[in-house]
Amino acid sequence: MNKILMTGASSYVGARIYFDLKDKYDIVGTYFNNPLSKSFIKLNLTDKEAVKKIFKDIKPEIVIHIANFPSPKNAVNNEKNYIALNDKATQYLVENANNVGVKVIFTSSLAAENPDNIYGKLKLKSEGIIKGIKNGYLILRPSMIVGFSPNTANDRPFNRILRCLDDKTKIAQFDTSWKLQPTYVGHLSQVIDKVIQNNTWNKTIPVFIDEIVSQYQIAYDILSQFDVVVNPIDLKRDIPPSNDDLSYFLSLNLAPKSYKEMINVIVEEIKNRGKFKL
């Protein structure tokens, strides 16, 4: 069984990936602010010596690096800390991984495809750093991520949808302007599992369903099944859809395959949320 070190295991994305993989692999999760599980280890990734120590203590074969600020808005009045986590921490991880021959899996973003802000620019820079891994790397490029996670508190797009249910909202508003290809969070776990099992490394894989929708459409299709009225609002967000090659992702034959199937899966996840326990 592979020994895996996962950074950001308490994050929205990290918590779901940890949940999906914890029974298949020997995973040690880390956190900084939110100890979502008592088994997680506190780690400051911007502390070079702390990163070196956890490699020595855990002795991982694979690192799944998820811990990042998830949006350019996190950089406002916080640029120094933002760069430390979204840039320097990646450098520290790669340096230590190369010193001991560890593979690294990195969750990037489609923002790296057209980097027009600090978030996209640092994701693209980090992709370049990750490609310097000597023993094998995997870069995942998700779009807007949806699906249930053990972390329902982080301010992520899906959790805003979920909050409408938790707050018993009767009428909600969601944006129609951003036309996007959604990423099902469970697909990230499935791709990681496939790459580890098949031992197929040194790839950059876009992970999303190639059907163009809006945040409004996603929210409507989910919340209307729970009797929440969803109204459109145009926030004038001009973000182009991805042109990344999906051929490898599609060859993995993962479920759900279509947008409609994804919505059905997510609705069932919401109805059975009690199973997502760390």
C-alpha positions in Angstrom: 0.0 0.0 0.0 1.4 3.4 -1.1 2.3 5.8 1.7 0.8 9.2 0.7 1.3 12.6 2.3 -1.5 15.0 1.4 -1.3 18.8 2.0 -4.5 20.7 2.5 -6.5 17.6 3.6 -9.0 19.8 5.5 -9.8 21.9 2.4 -12.9 21.5 0.3 -11.1 19.6 -2.4 -8.6 17.9 -0.1 -11.2 16.5 2.3 -13.1 14.8 -0.5 -10.0 13.3 -2.1 -8.9 12.1 1.3 -12.3 10.6 2.0 -12.3 8.8 -1.4 -8.8 7.4 -1.1 -8.3 6.8 2.6 -9.4 3.1 2.5 -7.2 2.4 -0.5 -4.0 4.0 0.6 -2.0 4.8 3.7 -2.6 8.6 3.7 -1.4 11.2 6.2 -3.3 14.4 5.9 -2.1 17.9 6.9 -3.9 21.1 7.8 -3.0 24.6 8.9 -6.1 26.3 10.2 -8.9 23.7 10.3 -8.2 20.2 11.9 -11.1 18.5 10.1 -9.9 15.1 11.4 -8.1 14.3 14.6 -5.7 12.2 12.6 -4.5 15.2 10.5 -1.1 16.8 11.3 -0.7 20.5 11.6 1.8 21.8 9.0 3.0 25.3 7.9 4.0 24.7 4.3 5.7 28.1 4.2 8.2 27.0 6.8 11.0 25.3 4.9 12.3 23.4 7.9 8.8 22.1 8.8 8.4 20.8 5.3 11.8 19.0 5.5 10.8 17.5 8.8 7.5 16.1 7.7 9.2 14.3 4.8 11.7 12.8 7.3 9.0 11.8 9.7 6.3 10.4 7.3 8.6 9.0 4.6 6.0 9.3 1.8 6.2 7.6 -1.6 3.7 10.1 -3.1 2.7 13.7 -2.1 -0.7 15.1 -3.1 -0.3 18.8 -2.9 -3.6 20.6 -2.6 -3.0 23.4 -0.1 -3.3 26.7 -1.9 -5.3 29.9 -1.7 -8.2 29.0 -4.1 -8.9 32.4 -5.5 -7.2 35.7 -6.5 -9.4 37.5 -4.0 -7.4 35.9 -1.2 -4.4 38.0 -2.3 -6.1 41.3 -1.5 -4.1 42.9 1.3 -2.5 39.5 1.8 -0.1 39.2 -1.2 3.0 38.2 0.9 1.3 35.2 2.5 -0.5 34.4 -0.8 2.8 34.1 -2.7 4.4 32.2 0.2 1.7 29.4 0.0 0.9 29.4 -3.7 4.6 29.6 -4.8 7.2 29.1 -2.1 5.5 26.1 -0.5 5.5 24.3 -3.9 9.2 24.9 -4.2 9.9 23.5 -0.8 7.8 20.4 -1.5 9.6 19.8 -4.8 13.0 20.3 -3.3 12.3 17.7 -0.6 10.6 15.3 -3.0 13.6 15.3 -5.3 16.0 14.8 -2.4 14.2 11.5 -1.4 12.8 10.3 -4.7 9.1 11.1 -4.1 6.4 11.5 -6.7 4.1 14.6 -6.6 0.5 15.1 -7.6 -0.5 18.8 -7.9 -4.0 20.2 -8.2 -3.6 23.2 -10.5 -6.4 25.0 -12.3 -7.7 25.9 -15.7 -6.7 29.4 -14.7 -3.1 28.4 -15.6 -4.3 28.1 -19.2 -5.0 31.9 -19.5 -3.2 33.4 -16.5 -4.5 37.0 -16.3 -4.3 37.4 -12.5 -2.0 36.4 -9.6 -3.9 33.1 -9.0 -3.5 31.9 -12.6 0.1 33.1 -12.9 1.2 31.3 -9.7 -0.6 28.1 -10.8 1.2 28.2 -14.1 4.5 28.9 -12.3 3.8 26.0 -9.9 3.1 23.7 -12.8 6.6 24.5 -14.2 8.1 23.8 -10.8 6.2 20.4 -10.4 7.5 19.3 -13.8 11.0 19.4 -12.2 10.0 16.3 -10.1 12.6 13.6 -11.0 10.6 10.5 -9.9 7.3 11.3 -11.5 4.6 14.0 -11.4 0.9 14.4 -12.1 -0.7 17.8 -12.7 -4.5 18.0 -12.5 -6.3 21.0 -14.2 -9.9 21.3 -12.8 -12.4 23.9 -13.7 -15.0 25.1 -11.2 -15.3 22.1 -8.8 -18.7 20.8 -7.6 -19.7 17.9 -5.5 -20.1 17.1 -1.9 -17.1 17.2 0.5 -16.7 16.6 4.2 -15.7 20.3 4.3 -18.9 22.2 3.9 -17.6 25.4 5.5 -15.1 26.7 3.0 -16.4 29.5 0.7 -16.3 27.5 -2.5 -18.9 27.7 -5.3 -20.5 24.3 -4.4 -20.6 25.1 -0.7 -22.5 28.3 -1.5 -25.1 26.1 -3.2 -25.2 23.8 -0.3 -25.6 26.7 2.1 -28.9 27.6 0.5 -30.2 24.3 1.7 -28.6 24.5 5.2 -29.9 28.0 5.7 -33.4 27.0 4.4 -33.2 29.6 1.7 -36.3 29.9 -0.4 -35.0 32.1 -3.2 -31.4 32.3 -4.4 -29.4 34.1 -7.1 -26.5 32.7 -9.1 -24.4 34.1 -12.0 -25.2 33.4 -15.6 -22.2 35.2 -17.2 -19.4 32.7 -16.6 -19.7 29.9 -19.1 -17.8 26.9 -17.8 -17.1 23.2 -18.1 -17.7 21.9 -14.5 -15.4 19.5 -12.7 -16.9 16.8 -10.5 -14.8 16.6 -7.4 -15.0 12.8 -7.3 -13.3 12.7 -10.7 -10.1 14.2 -9.2 -9.9 11.2 -6.8 -10.6 8.8 -9.6 -7.9 10.2 -11.8 -5.4 10.1 -9.0 -6.3 6.5 -8.2 -6.0 5.5 -11.9 -2.6 7.1 -12.3 -1.2 5.5 -9.2 -2.6 2.0 -10.1 -1.4 2.2 -13.7 1.9 3.9 -12.8 1.5 6.4 -15.6 3.2 9.6 -14.5 4.5 12.9 -16.0 1.1 14.0 -17.3 -0.9 17.2 -17.2 -4.6 16.2 -17.2 -7.5 18.5 -17.6 -10.4 17.2 -15.5 -13.9 18.5 -16.4 -17.1 17.5 -18.2 -17.0 19.0 -21.6 -20.5 20.6 -21.5 -20.8 24.3 -21.1 -23.1 25.6 -18.4 -23.2 28.5 -16.0 -23.1 28.7 -12.2 -26.8 29.6 -12.4 -27.6 26.4 -14.4 -25.7 24.2 -11.9 -27.4 25.8 -8.9 -30.8 25.6 -10.6 -30.4 22.0 -11.5 -29.4 21.0 -8.0 -31.5 23.3 -5.8 -34.8 23.0 -7.8 -34.8 19.4 -6.7 -35.0 20.6 -3.1 -37.8 23.2 -3.9 -35.4 26.3 -3.8 -36.2 29.0 -6.4 -33.1 30.1 -8.2 -33.0 33.3 -10.1 -30.3 34.5 -12.6 -28.0 37.4 -12.1 -25.4 38.6 -14.6 -22.1 39.4 -12.9 -20.4 40.1 -16.2 -17.6 37.6 -15.7 -15.8 37.1 -19.0 -13.8 33.8 -18.5 -13.3 31.7 -21.7 -14.0 28.0 -21.7 -11.0 25.6 -21.8 -9.5 24.3 -25.0 -7.4 21.7 -23.2 -7.2 18.3 -24.8 -9.5 15.9 -22.9 -8.6 12.7 -24.8 -6.6 11.1 -21.9 -9.2 12.0 -19.3 -11.9 10.6 -21.5 -9.9 7.4 -22.1 -10.1 6.7 -18.3 -13.8 6.1 -18.8 -14.8 7.6 -15.4 -18.4 8.0 -14.0 -20.3 10.2 -14.2 -19.8 10.8 -17.9 -22.3 13.6 -18.6 -23.4 16.8 -17.0 -26.9 15.3 -16.3 -25.3 12.2 -14.7 -23.1 14.5 -12.6 -26.1 16.5 -11.3 -27.9 13.2 -10.4 -24.8 12.0 -8.5 -24.4 15.3 -6.6 -28.1 15.3 -5.6 -27.7 11.8 -4.2 -24.6 12.9 -2.3 -26.5 15.8 -0.7 -29.3 13.5 0.3 -26.8 11.0 1.8 -24.3 13.5 3.2 -24.0 11.6 6.5 -21.7 9.1 4.9 -19.0 11.7 4.2 -17.3 11.4 7.6 -13.7 11.7 8.3 
